[in-house]
Amino acid sequence: MAYITGLTKSKKEWTPQFITAIDKEVCIGCGRCYKVCAMDVLAYEEVDEDDSAKAYMTIGKEGNCIGCQACGRTCPKKCFSFAPLEA
């Protein structure tokens, strides 16, 4: 299986890992991932359940993802899933 790869500034091969899912059962809606994403990929969603507001992040603009995984690295709950693009 071949994946789309690129090069770092020092000419090392790099395979971007694109966001595929956010586990909303694990996400606490802290917004750290939202703040660190420079590409406006994520969206914030509130759910009103039994008089307590629960918030979590969703994938808003999946096509904007550049595969940097900054959102996953900053997530305290590790609720992100990533995968490379197949060539």
CORVENRA-V441899 format. One record per run of one state. SS is the DSSP state (a for helix, b for strand, c for the rest). FROM is the first residue (numbers start at 1). LEN is the number of residues. Records with the same first field share a line. If there is no record, write none. Layout:
# CORVENRA-V441899
SS = FROM-LEN, FROM-LEN
This chain:
# CORVENRA-V441899
c = 1-2, 4-2, 8-5, 15-3, 23-9, 37-5, 50-2, 60-2, 65-5, 75-5, 84-2, 87-1
b = 3-1, 6-2, 13-2, 18-5, 42-8, 52-8, 80-4, 86-1
a = 32-5, 62-3, 70-5
